[in-house]
Amino acid sequence: MIEPLDESQYLAHRAGTVPQPVALRSWVRAVGVPFRRGIPHSFAYLLRDEESGVHVVDPGQDTAENRAYLSAVVAESGTDPRGIRSITLTHFHRDHSGLAAWLARESGCPVRLHSAEIAELRAESRGSRYTDGLDARMRRWGMPISRASLIEITGETPPALTVPDELEPVADGELLPIPGRRVRVRHTPGHSPGHVVLVLEDEGLVLTGDTLLPHINPPIGRSHGGEGNAVGRFLESLELLAAYDADDVGPGHGYCFRPLGERRRDVEAHVRARLAEVRTALASGRGTDAWTVAPQLTWGPGWANLSGRNLQSALDQTALYVELARSAPA
């Protein structure tokens, strides 16, 4: 069973509020940055190097309020956005990367992220998978066009993400240029093709982005693109993380916790159980594609209660599981 690293963070999570900044180590702060209803915040991480320079990981969603808030938190470290030494992203989703372009302009720093994430941006597949190519996706799911109303998304459409002017690729195994600190990049595709975690090797702490979260199973294939099947790649990423099973975790949402291995095994068990469900549905002859397999699977709210964005997510992920089940039989 996992346990929170900080009680105030955990209580904020239970209350659905944004936690106050918390020092995880003498040079590492977790900063809850407001996001939206249902997902109250993402975590930005401020890392101080041995020369007192400040480095930012996953600065959060871009709003005027968040710019002011992050500036105030950075000021507590004795600098301002213009004094930031580096910006690194675990992945390029708006709740983690939105402020990166602004912060890069203010500081003059390039934005570091994995080359697979950069390739996706250059292929113009950035942004939400819930808005692009619905007709093509419905065909891939096997969903009748006449049922399109079930996946309509109502409400305000978020603005397009601003891509930073200068992107600098990082690679698996690379140490980030943070003076006096050993922060190693590990490529963990699955949630997105270029997702990475950052291992603080001398601290027993891993910043996992959305690869491991304390309270939900992370969506797989959250972005287009990438090589191989996203579910298969995600299982490989979980296997890679086994080397850090004893470490503490700074996730992308929720609350910071320990140990990594407990949550990693739970998430892997969930993925393998879902894959077994999909194989059973295919073997029964009652399912041939995402649209016919998905109703036979277990869904938290119940299949009949899914609509809009949640139904799109369910069908996208079911399609990935169907693809893997067919390519790699049990």
C-alpha positions in Angstrom: 0.0 0.0 0.0 1.3 3.4 -0.9 1.6 6.3 1.6 1.7 10.0 1.1 5.0 11.9 1.5 3.2 14.9 2.9 -0.1 15.0 4.8 -1.1 18.5 3.7 -0.8 17.4 0.0 -2.9 14.3 0.7 -5.6 16.3 2.5 -5.8 18.8 -0.4 -6.2 15.9 -2.8 -9.0 14.4 -0.8 -10.7 17.8 -0.7 -10.2 18.5 -4.4 -8.2 21.6 -3.8 -4.8 22.8 -4.9 -2.0 22.0 -2.4 0.5 24.5 -1.1 4.1 24.1 -2.3 6.0 21.3 -0.4 9.7 20.6 -0.1 10.3 17.0 -1.0 14.1 17.4 -0.5 16.3 20.3 0.5 16.6 21.3 -3.2 13.3 20.0 -4.6 9.8 21.6 -4.3 6.5 20.3 -5.5 4.2 23.1 -6.6 0.5 22.4 -7.3 -0.5 24.5 -10.3 -4.3 25.0 -10.9 -5.7 23.2 -13.9 -9.5 22.6 -14.1 -12.5 21.2 -12.4 -12.2 17.4 -12.0 -8.4 17.7 -12.2 -7.7 20.5 -9.7 -4.0 20.7 -10.4 -0.8 19.4 -11.9 2.5 19.4 -10.2 5.4 21.6 -11.3 8.8 20.9 -9.7 11.4 23.5 -8.9 14.9 22.1 -8.6 17.7 24.2 -7.1 21.3 23.5 -8.3 24.4 23.8 -6.2 24.9 27.4 -7.5 21.4 28.3 -6.3 20.0 28.4 -9.9 16.4 27.3 -10.3 15.3 24.7 -12.8 11.6 24.0 -13.7 10.0 20.7 -14.6 6.4 20.7 -16.0 5.4 24.3 -15.2 1.7 23.7 -15.8 -1.3 25.2 -17.6 -0.9 28.6 -19.1 -3.3 31.2 -17.6 -2.6 34.7 -16.4 -3.3 33.6 -12.9 -0.8 30.7 -13.1 1.9 33.0 -14.5 1.5 35.2 -11.5 1.4 32.3 -9.1 4.4 30.5 -10.5 6.3 33.8 -10.5 5.5 34.3 -6.8 6.7 30.8 -5.9 9.9 31.2 -8.0 10.5 34.5 -6.2 10.6 32.6 -2.9 13.7 31.0 -4.3 15.3 34.3 -4.8 14.8 34.8 -8.5 12.1 35.5 -11.1 11.1 33.8 -14.4 13.9 35.7 -16.1 16.4 33.9 -13.9 15.3 30.4 -14.5 18.2 28.2 -15.6 16.4 25.4 -17.5 12.9 24.1 -18.4 12.2 20.3 -18.8 8.9 18.6 -19.7 7.9 15.0 -19.0 5.5 15.3 -22.0 3.8 18.0 -24.0 0.2 18.1 -22.7 -1.3 21.4 -21.7 -1.7 20.6 -18.0 2.1 20.1 -17.8 3.6 22.2 -20.7 1.2 25.2 -21.2 3.4 27.7 -19.4 6.6 26.4 -21.0 6.5 28.8 -24.0 6.0 31.9 -21.8 8.7 30.7 -19.3 11.1 30.1 -22.2 10.5 33.7 -23.5 11.0 35.2 -20.1 14.2 33.2 -19.3 15.7 32.7 -22.7 16.0 28.9 -22.0 15.2 26.3 -24.5 12.5 23.7 -23.5 13.9 20.2 -23.1 11.7 17.2 -23.9 12.2 13.8 -25.6 12.8 13.7 -29.3 9.7 11.5 -29.9 7.6 14.3 -28.3 9.3 16.9 -30.6 8.6 14.7 -33.6 4.9 14.6 -32.7 4.8 18.4 -32.5 6.4 18.8 -35.8 3.9 16.3 -37.3 1.3 18.8 -36.2 -0.5 16.2 -34.0 -0.2 18.2 -30.8 -3.1 19.1 -28.6 -6.1 17.1 -27.7 -6.8 13.7 -29.3 -10.4 14.5 -28.5 -10.7 17.1 -31.2 -8.9 15.7 -34.2 -10.2 13.5 -37.0 -13.3 12.1 -35.3 -14.6 10.6 -38.5 -11.4 8.6 -39.0 -11.3 7.6 -35.4 -15.0 6.4 -35.6 -14.1 4.2 -38.5 -11.2 2.8 -36.6 -13.4 2.1 -33.6 -16.1 0.5 -35.8 -18.6 3.0 -34.5 -21.6 3.8 -36.7 -21.6 7.4 -37.9 -25.3 7.6 -36.8 -24.1 7.4 -33.1 -21.8 10.4 -33.4 -23.9 12.4 -31.0 -22.7 10.2 -28.1 -19.1 11.5 -28.5 -19.9 15.2 -28.9 -18.0 17.4 -26.5 -19.9 20.5 -25.3 -18.5 23.5 -23.5 -15.6 25.9 -24.3 -12.8 24.6 -26.5 -9.4 25.3 -24.9 -7.1 27.4 -26.9 -4.3 25.8 -29.0 -1.1 25.2 -27.2 1.8 27.5 -28.0 4.9 25.6 -29.0 8.1 27.1 -27.6 10.4 28.7 -30.2 13.4 26.6 -29.2 13.1 22.9 -28.4 16.0 20.8 -27.2 15.8 17.0 -27.4 16.7 14.8 -24.4 17.5 11.1 -24.7 17.0 8.1 -22.5 19.8 7.8 -20.0 21.0 11.4 -20.3 21.8 13.5 -17.3 20.2 16.9 -17.3 22.7 19.8 -17.1 21.8 20.8 -13.5 25.1 21.7 -11.7 25.8 19.5 -8.7 22.7 17.3 -9.2 22.2 13.9 -10.8 18.9 14.0 -12.6 18.7 11.3 -15.2 16.1 11.0 -18.1 14.3 7.7 -18.6 12.1 7.3 -21.6 8.7 5.9 -20.6 6.4 5.9 -23.6 2.8 4.9 -23.2 0.9 7.9 -22.0 2.5 9.7 -24.8 5.2 8.6 -27.3 7.9 10.8 -25.8 7.0 10.7 -22.2 9.9 10.7 -19.8 10.4 10.3 -16.1 13.3 12.1 -14.2 15.3 10.1 -11.7 17.0 12.1 -8.9 19.6 9.5 -8.4 21.1 10.7 -5.1 17.7 11.4 -3.6 15.7 8.2 -4.1 13.1 10.2 -5.9 11.5 9.8 -9.3 9.4 12.5 -11.0 7.0 10.3 -13.0 4.8 12.8 -14.8 1.7 10.9 -15.9 3.3 7.5 -16.1 2.5 6.7 -12.5 -0.2 8.5 -10.5 -1.3 7.7 -6.9 -5.1 7.7 -7.5 -5.9 6.8 -11.1 -4.6 4.5 -13.8 -3.0 6.9 -16.4 -4.6 7.0 -19.8 -2.6 5.2 -22.4 -2.0 6.5 -25.9 -3.0 10.0 -24.8 -1.4 11.4 -27.9 -1.2 10.3 -31.5 2.0 8.9 -33.0 4.9 7.0 -31.7 6.3 3.6 -32.7 4.6 0.3 -31.7 1.5 -0.2 -29.7 1.1 2.2 -26.9 -0.2 -0.4 -24.4 2.8 -2.6 -25.2 5.2 0.3 -24.8 3.6 1.2 -21.5 4.1 -2.3 -20.1 7.7 -2.0 -21.2 8.0 1.3 -19.4 6.6 -0.2 -16.2 9.2 -2.9 -16.4 11.9 -0.3 -16.8 10.7 1.5 -13.7 11.1 -1.7 -11.6 14.7 -0.6 -11.0 13.3 2.3 -8.9 10.7 0.3 -6.9 12.1 1.5 -3.5 12.1 5.2 -4.5 9.7 8.0 -3.6 7.5 9.4 -6.3 6.7 13.0 -7.4 3.8 12.4 -9.8 2.1 14.7 -12.3 -1.2 14.9 -10.3 -2.7 13.8 -7.0 -0.1 13.7 -4.2 3.5 12.6 -3.7 3.9 9.1 -2.4 6.0 6.1 -1.6 7.1 3.5 -2.6 7.1 3.5 -6.4 7.0 -0.3 -6.7 3.6 -0.7 -4.9 1.9 1.6 -7.4 3.8 0.3 -10.4 2.7 -3.3 -9.7 -0.9 -2.2 -9.2 -1.0 -0.3 -12.5 0.7 -3.2 -14.3 -1.9 -5.6 -12.9 -4.7 -3.4 -14.1 -3.3 -3.2 -17.6 -2.8 -7.0 -17.9 -6.3 -7.6 -16.5 -7.8 -5.3 -19.1 -5.8 -7.0 -21.8 -7.2 -10.4 -20.6 -10.8 -8.9 -20.7 -10.2 -7.8 -24.3 -8.9 -11.2 -25.3 -11.9 -12.9 -23.8 -14.3 -10.6 -25.6 -12.5 -11.3 -28.9 -12.5 -15.0 -28.3 -16.3 -15.0 -27.6 -17.1 -13.9 -31.1 -19.2 -11.1 -29.7 -16.6 -8.4 -30.3 -14.6 -7.6 -33.3 -13.6 -4.0 -32.9 -13.4 -1.3 -30.2 -17.1 -0.5 -30.6 -18.3 -4.0 -30.0 -15.6 -5.0 -27.5 -15.8 -2.0 -25.2 -19.3 -2.7 -23.8 -18.0 -6.1 -22.6 -15.3 -4.5 -20.5 -15.4 -3.2 -16.9 -15.7 0.6 -16.6 -15.8 2.5 -13.4 -18.9 4.6 -14.2 -20.5 1.8 -16.2 -20.4 1.6 -20.0 -23.9 3.1 -20.4 -22.8 6.2 -18.5 -19.9 7.1 -20.7 -20.3 9.9 -23.2 -18.4 12.8 -24.8 -14.7 13.0 -23.9 -14.9 10.0 -21.6 -16.4 7.8 -24.3 -13.8 8.9 -26.8 -11.1 8.0 -24.3 -12.6 4.6 -23.6 -12.9 3.7 -27.3 -9.4 5.0 -28.1 -7.9 2.9 -25.4 -10.0 -0.2 -26.3 -8.8 0.1 -29.8 -5.2 0.0 -28.6 -5.9 -3.1 -26.5 -7.7 -4.8 -29.4 -4.6 -4.1 -31.6 -2.2 -5.6 -29.0 -4.4 -8.6 -28.3 -4.5 -9.5 -32.0 -0.8 -8.9 -32.6 0.4 -10.8 -29.4 -2.0 -13.6 -28.5 -1.9 -14.9 -24.9 
